[in-house]
Every structure is written in C-alpha cells, then in structure tokens.
C-alpha cells in the first residue's frame, strides 16, 4: 500500500495483461484491484466472500447460476454489481473493458471451485502494482 494517491488510469496504463488484476491499494483486509478484461473468464465460485465489480470503461456481462436458474447481468460503464458468495458466475467482456474489483486480500481470481483455467486467465490473488 502506498501513502500517495494512485491514478487508476496510470495504474491501468502500466500493464496490458487481460484477466490479471493489479492491487492499487488496500482497505482494511480488502484489496482494491484493477484489470483489463476481454472475452470470457471461467465459471467459478467464491465460497466465503462476495465479489464487487465496478466497470470503469467498456461493458461487462456476468452470467450467474442461481437457484431460480441461469441469468446474465450487463454492466455498462459506471455500473457496479456484487456477486453474492456461493454464487457460480462467469464474467465476459464483449469489448476491451477495464474493471475495479474489491475482494478480501488473498482471494483467488478463479475462486474456490472452477472450470479448467484457460491460458488467457491469470490464476492469482492479485499482483502488486509496479
């Protein structure tokens, strides 16, 4: 964590990897992460934590498998959505998109249970911003 302000646009400009979040700061025991996304992530679930999404640029779709059935939420720029803990979900970005995530420190990007991890998805608990 830094004691100086962090420009989100500068943080996002410092890397180009997709689905590979950088930790820009921490709040109590939570990481604030930013990342570029495009295409599909993978079906996964976080057993013990909600997952907060804020779309900074672009558009994010999140498919959800809920008790009532499957549905997809669409988040345009400036939208927020929280996936409740225990809900299987699969993010997808039809266009290059930038998002901010808020998750407990140490939370894996591929959850506690997941499909096979594709090569373009970084299974990480977040990378330090350099």
C-alpha positions in Angstrom: 0.0 0.0 0.0 1.2 3.5 -0.8 0.8 6.7 1.2 0.3 8.6 -2.1 -2.7 9.0 -4.3 -3.0 6.4 -7.1 -4.3 7.3 -10.5 -6.4 4.5 -11.8 -5.8 5.5 -15.4 -2.0 5.4 -14.8 -2.3 2.1 -13.0 -4.2 0.6 -15.9 -1.7 2.1 -18.4 1.2 0.3 -16.6 0.2 -3.2 -17.9 -1.8 -4.8 -20.7 -2.4 -8.3 -19.5 -6.1 -9.4 -19.6 -7.7 -11.0 -16.6 -4.6 -10.3 -14.5 -5.5 -7.8 -11.7 -3.1 -5.3 -10.1 -3.6 -4.3 -6.4 -3.8 -0.5 -6.3 -4.5 -0.2 -2.6 -5.9 -2.0 0.4 -8.8 -1.0 2.7 -8.7 -2.8 6.0 -8.4 -6.5 4.9 -9.6 -5.9 1.3 -7.7 -5.4 -1.9 -8.8 -2.8 -4.5 -7.8 -4.3 -7.8 -7.9 -3.0 -11.4 -7.6 -5.1 -14.5 -8.2 -5.2 -18.3 -10.7 -7.8 -19.4 -11.9 -9.0 -22.8 -13.5 -12.3 -23.8 -14.5 -15.0 -21.4 -13.3 -15.7 -17.9 -14.4 -19.1 -16.5 -17.2 -20.5 -14.4 -16.2 -20.2 -10.7 -17.5 -19.7 -7.2 -16.2 -17.9 -4.1 -17.4 -19.9 -1.1 -16.7 -17.3 1.6 -16.8 -13.9 0.0 -18.9 -11.7 -2.2 -17.2 -10.2 -5.3 -17.7 -6.5 -6.1 -17.3 -5.2 -9.7 -17.1 -1.6 -11.0 -16.9 -1.1 -14.7 -14.5 1.8 -15.4 -14.6 1.5 -19.2 -16.3 -0.8 -21.6 -19.0 -3.3 -20.7 -19.0 -6.4 -18.6 -21.5 -9.3 -18.7 -21.7 -11.7 -15.7 -23.5 -15.0 -16.2 -24.9 -16.3 -12.9 -26.2 -19.7 -11.9 -28.7 -19.1 -9.2 -31.4 -21.4 -7.5 -34.0 -19.9 -9.8 -31.9 -20.6 -12.9 -29.3 -19.0 -15.1 -29.3 -15.3 -15.9 -26.8 -12.7 -17.2 -26.4 -9.2 -15.8 -25.0 -6.5 -18.1 -22.9 -3.7 -16.6 -22.2 -0.7 -18.8 -19.5 1.8 -17.9 -20.0 3.3 -14.4 -22.1 0.3 -13.2 -21.5 -1.7 -10.1 -22.6 -5.2 -9.2 -21.9 -7.6 -6.3 -21.9 -11.4 -6.9 -23.0 -13.0 -3.6 -20.8 -15.5 -2.0 -21.5 -19.1 -3.1 -23.0 -18.0 -6.5 -21.3 -19.6 -9.5 -20.6 -16.9 -12.1 -18.7 -16.3 -15.3 -17.6 -12.8 -16.4 -17.4 -11.9 -20.1 -16.4 -8.7 -21.8 -17.6 -8.4 -25.4 -15.2 -5.4 -25.9 -12.0 -4.3 -24.3 -13.0 -3.3 -20.7 -11.4 -2.0 -17.6 -12.8 -3.0 -14.2 -12.2 -2.4 -10.5 -12.7 -5.3 -8.0 -13.0 -5.2 -4.2 -12.2 -8.5 -2.6 -10.7 -9.8 0.7 -6.9 -9.9 0.5 -5.8 -13.3 -0.8 -8.9 -14.0 -2.8 -8.2 -16.1 -5.9 -9.3 -14.8 -9.3 -10.6 -18.3 -10.1 -12.5 -18.8 -6.9 -12.6 -21.8 -4.6 -14.2 -24.1 -7.3 -13.8 -23.6 -11.0 -13.8 -24.9 -14.5 -10.5 -25.6 -16.3 -8.4 -22.4 -16.3 -7.8 -21.2 -19.9 -4.4 -19.8 -20.9 -5.6 -16.2 -21.0 -6.8 -16.2 -17.4 -4.3 -15.5 -14.7 -5.0 -17.6 -11.5 -3.7 -15.2 -8.9 -4.5 -13.4 -5.7 -3.5 -10.1 -7.4 -0.2 -8.7 -8.5 1.5 -5.7 -6.9 1.2 -2.5 -8.9 4.7 -1.6 -10.2 
